[in-house]
Amino acid sequence: MKQLISSFLFLFCSQIQAQDIDVRFIGLEEDIDSLMYTYQTIGMSISIVENGKIIYSKGFGYRNLEKKLPVTPNTIFPIGSVSKPITASLIGVYLGKDKLSVTDRPSKFIPYLRFSTDEMNNLITIEDLLSHNSGIGVVDATHVFFPTDDIEKHLKRLTRLAPNSSVRERFDYSNMGYAILGEVSSQISGKTWAENVQDEIFNPLQMKHSNCSLDALQSSDNYSLGYSITNGNPIEVVYEDQHESYASGAINSSSLDLSKWVVMLLNGGLYNDKQLIPKQYLENSFSEHNIIRGSFSFDKKYNLLTDTYGYGWFVHQYNDLYRVNHAGNVSGFTASVDLYPHKKIGIIILTNQGSSNLLTKPISDMVLNRLLDLDKKSWKDYEIKIGEAIVPNVSFKPINTEKKTSHELKDFCGKYFSEAYGIVSVFLEGENLMIKFPAFKMYLEHVGYNTFINRVTEIHHQNTPSFYINFYSDNNGEVSELSIKFSDAPEHFIKME
């Protein structure tokens, strides 16, 4: 397998956009190839913007390993959370059309939107959602395990979902917050979020290799499969459906298309003599609106207040330069966009390997060092850390006899209901206890007493987390509910039958 990987990683599948080779990039491809070989990365695309021009764009490796189909600058990859700054750009478009203000409450546009506390209903603004300052936080089990593919049903869950923090208390990253922003755009325009992105972002920027669904991705003639690593070998993994959280992570694009978007951003919202996004909105997008806590370490040197978040962008100081950036991670793919606004530099990297942020970071760093003639580092000087896929469970562990359950396994079986999430079913498959979420069937591995943990049994998926699941008895000694620790506060499901 490693010989196979070596054979294709030293084959550069490329389309160079500039006619003349930029001497600053001599040797860069060898460094990239070495990192890809070390990470066993199947394919990657990179594009670089400087002073309003795309100065470099190239594909490496394969978008389909089995068929040996090469990556090009136009190969389409899922970009995950890099969708967030694009959704933020869409909000900027509507601000420029005087359709909204960042100080508006989202309920002004979404009549059915209500949160679980009066504080949230009264205080949360569009700006709070853009900067992850709403307190909603991570409630991703809703769209990952309990998808409805109905945005209204999805957002109505908010009346039952406890916030992770108080409004404007702290930085609390939230995919749900961006789902709300996507619906704000839909309520304003009368179109879907995907149609809005197409009409207001992709079309004006001539991004012809970008779309907003897995169906559209796989209907294209140049798209990438997703891969990860398990037991030291690459494997193909399934795509990750974003369901109702599409505005936070469902965009698919190419590095060359994203370069056009970056050119517009670095030009203050101006593209082909048309102001797509107000310059002041972009200045606010690139400004510090939310301090990210916990950045200090005795092992690393940080400058005070350099880790912050703007409107869809992380904002900080890097190598004494002002940097805004965002990464994206979905099953089988990693994306990164780094902008240096004062230097008019943008670096876009897309890979078909999941959880490979520590691959994209050194590549971006090496590019920056070359562009600005900074001290160059060898690829060997960067930390190597390879994320692995969650593989289907092939062996079922016996019950922990030292910490036995209070009931026979059959007594745990039944349907359980939560108003916030929905229904889960617990049942026996042979001698093994299983749990069925709307999106997944999983094995319940016994930890001890009435505590279990869910394990993947059916698919290769990069981002299917496990949680502690506890069963409880009523006053009659019968199993009556279970709790799942999706976040700090466990969610309780009441037994229906």
Secondary structure, DSSP 4 states (H G I P E B T S, - for coil): -HHHHHHHHTS------SSSPPGGGTTHHHHHHHHHHHHT--EEEEEEEETTEEEEEEEEEEEETTTTEEP-TT-BEE-GGGHHHHHHHHHHHHHHTTS--TTS-GGGT-TT---SSHHHHHH--HHHHHTT-SS----THHHHHS--S-HHHHHHGGGTSPPSS-TTTS----HHHHHHHHHHHHHHHSS-HHHHHIIIIITTTT-TT-BSSHHHHHHSSSB--EEEEETTEEEEE-----GGGHHHH--EE-HHHHHHHHHHHHTTTEETTEE-S-HHHHHHHTS--EEPS---BTTB---TT--EE-SSSEEEEETTEEEEEEEEEETTEEEEEEEEGGGTEEEEEEESBTT-HHHHHHHHHHHHHHHTTPPP--GGGS-----B-BPPP-SPPPP-GGG--SS-GGGG-EEEEETTTEEEEEEEETTEEEEE-SS-EEEEEEEETTEEEEEE-S--BSS----EEEEEE-TTS-EEEEEE-SSSSPEEEEE--
